[in-house]
């Protein structure tokens, strides 16, 4: 029999954590059609001598929600960044940011909310979550799409950017929108309690939404309220949602932030282990770097954003509001993670800045000194003058904490990559090759088979993907072919837009997305739908 593709004489890591075995793999009709100890014949035959074949990497924490809608040059840049490192499926809608559902009254607020995830213009031609999924699939997906509904998006649809607790009617409306979105194909809910408007929510609001997700056996992912001084309290806040509702919980980008807290990662994972002992269904993900990335607005106290962009700009121009915000940023507020207080402006670097490319790569404190301003006034003025919100790279973690979290059996990998038209974070292009190079080959933190499991079958089972994540006959042909001897990330903080080495071929639903190390722009990804059940 002649197959579409034959990958012959490979070392196969099947994604389950088992050791590698020697085999040839045939692909037909988008599926893995045969696995054989002998070479197979395909319309296209690829020799994999000395190469490893494994399932396509599943990025459980991604932000590519609107990337399919970008114009082609920008879209090619952003989609190639993922598939060139072996990603074939992305879980989007994380940290409370999703592009749907929305209300006609607050379209502009949602656009502003989503603006840091791309920095390009696109038309919103949907209202419901189903209409959104249709729009992005029609536009063409480079990777498979798994969608979460953002809590911030639900709040905007119902309440705009009002900085207050939701009343009973508003909670009911958010729950209804969430239920509709889950019915339309969303896999669950995400929260981002650092960010407005999610930071305005009280526990009862989040518990009500978790009940809706639990009823459908979906998943709730959470960017915690604080990964620094109040990490344990923030973990317990999220665990309480699961205790109260039985919802399946995923703690997003598990980390310990701020030098004063370094060395305490064991306390964080101990809380999660205790929760598992209580039969709570909880796990966590991680990106393999000691620096994160977010938008500059997150460095300001939540009350600054109350009311929306116009009110935000008025406060940035008001000396009294600026003074109050500066004091709050320096001293911190209860239940808010202050980047200024916990991490310090010396460790915050301007990553992407559309109107001031000269600032990229410089710390906020350095740029403030050059401008003759305090760090806080520099930040306020930059937010006033920039056409789009700058992104910041935050150097905030310790390598030993990263390794301890990585070794834990409940850990899995994601990139948390934020797509931009320009300079990004190296995790956006280099996460998976970095894991296989630095943490497997160089440091032996994980074995190669366990690392691959945490990139493939573990996240697949976590979100409820039954047809991919393992190399076995009959499943979707999402596959990566890499050279274990050569694999290496090349993206750095100074030069982040560099593709990795050693990824030879990538198949998405049986179609080459990378061939001989070159990006193919085949757009063979699909919108995936949940299949989880108790």
Beta strands, then each sheet from edge to edge (+ up, - down):
strand 1: 3-13
strand 2: 21-28
strand 3: 31-36
strand 4: 42-47
strand 5: 52-55
strand 6: 57-59
strand 7: 87-92
strand 8: 144-150
strand 9: 188-192
strand 10: 219-223
strand 11: 248-251
strand 12: 282-286
strand 13: 291-295
strand 14: 348-352
strand 15: 391-395
strand 16: 411-413
strand 17: 479-482
strand 18: 503-508
strand 19: 511-515
strand 20: 518-519
sheet 1: 3+ 2- 1+ 4+
sheet 2: 3+ 2- 1+ 5+ 17- 18+ 19- 20+
sheet 3: 6+ 7+ 8+ 9+ 10+ 11+ 12+ 16+
sheet 4: 13+ 15- 14+
end
